[in-house]
Amino acid sequence: MAIGPMDFQIALRMDDVGASSKLFEVYSKRWMGVGNALFLKYLPYFRAWGQYRELSAEDWSDIVRMLHEHDAKLTVAVTAAWVERSGECVPYPQKWPESYQALKKGSKAVASVSRVMA
């Protein structure tokens, strides 16, 4: 029996929304991990920094629209707080209020919104 496009489902999941690691986590892929020792990972030759921006309210609205268009669900794991370089914890709704509201508004299209508590 052939499997058609409607014979299976795919789970969509997005983790670490609001995580400060996207800005502060520096690592190395060099020399089988030895590049992570001490200060080496901060040197240009060793550094492998995966910086990326946080999703904007417009991005969330686009995601919700696409979910509606495709009758799809998405599980989103929101990190409870952004950790500033100083160590201060800023709750996600305070750090990105517009994104939080857009995500909250679109939550009917999202399978679940879980907050990872620190």
N, C-alpha and C positions, 0 to 999 in steps of 0.2 A: 504494500500500500504506500503510495507516494505521500510525502508530507507537504502540505500546502502552507501558505503564509499565515494562516490563522490557527494552525495546529500546535503552536507553542507560544509561550510568553517569555519576555525578557524582563528581568528586574533591573530598574534604574536606580542608582544610588549615588549621592554626592556627599563626601565626607569633608570635615575640617573647614566648613564655612566659618569665616571669622577668626581663623587661627593665625597667630602672629608668626608662626614658623615660616610662612611664605615670605616674610621680610628678613627675619633674623637667623634662620637656620643656614649655616655654612658647612659644607662637607667636602670631602675629596674622594675621587674615584681612582686616584693614582697609586701606583706601587702596592696593589692588593690591600688597600686600606691603611698602609703606613702613613699616607699623606694626611690622615686624621690626627696624627700624634701632635701634641702640644700646639704650637702656633702655625704649623705647616699649612693647614687648610686655609689660612688667610692669605697666603702668598699666591700671586696670580697663576703661577705654574700649576699649583695643586688645587686651587679653588674650583668648585662646581656648585654654583649658587643657582638655585631654582626659583628666583623671585618672580612673582606674578601678582597682579592687582586683585583686590577684592571685587566681587560682583556688585555692580551698581543696581539701583532700583529699576532702571531701564532694562538691564540684563535680566533681572528676575521677572519683570513683566513679559519680556520676550520668551523666556523659558516657560512661564505659565501658559502663554498663548499657544506655544508649540505643543505643550502637554494636552491642552484642550483640543487642538486640531487633530491630534493623533489618538485621542481618548487614552492617554497614557498617565501613569502614576510615577512619582519620583519620591524616594525617601531621601530626606536631607538631614544630615547631622551637623547642627550648628554648635560651634565651640562656645562655651558660656561666656568667656571673656578674652579680650585681646590683652596681651601682656606687653606693656610699653618697655622700652630699653631700661627705664628706671626701676622696673619691677612692678609698677602700678598696674592693677587689673581694671580694665574698662569693660563693663558688660556690653555684649553685642548690640543690644538696642540703643545704647548710648553712643557707641563708636560709629555705627552706621544706621541712624534712625530711619532714613528714607528706604534703605534696603530692607530693614526689618519690617517696615510697614508693607512694602510690596510683597515680601515673602509671606507675611501674615495674611494679607488680602488674598493671595493666591493659594492659600493652604488647602482649599477645597480640591484643587487639582493635584496636590501633593499627598502622597500616601501617608506620610507621617513626618512631623517635624520633631526631632529629638534634640534635646540640649544635653551636651556632655558637661556634667558638673565637675568643676575643678576641685 
